[in-house]
Amino acid sequence: MKGNKVEKPITLLREEFSERLLSLINESGLPFFVVEDVMKNIIPNVSAAANKQLDIDRQSYLKALEEYKTEEENKAEQHNSKDGDMQ
């Protein structure tokens, strides 16, 4: 939960998306060979967007990890310098 907002789990979002997509396909009135062609054209765009998001998430994670590591090193250095001052 972020703030006062309850976020829906990704599993439920996926299930709802799948159900809506299937309803849209079934209600479109298009023959399935047309739907198949449309889906084949969409999949490369979705894959590209997913790969881009993966790269963004990876970079964000690595940056956060590096910042955490730096903070921990700084804390350790401060702690060590205080210990040295006490002697």
Secondary structure, 3 states (H helix, E strand, C coil): CECCECCCCHHHHHHHHHHHHHHHHHHHCCCHHHHHHHHHHHHHHHHHHHHHHHHHHHHHHHHHHHHHHHHHHHHHHHHHHHHHHHC
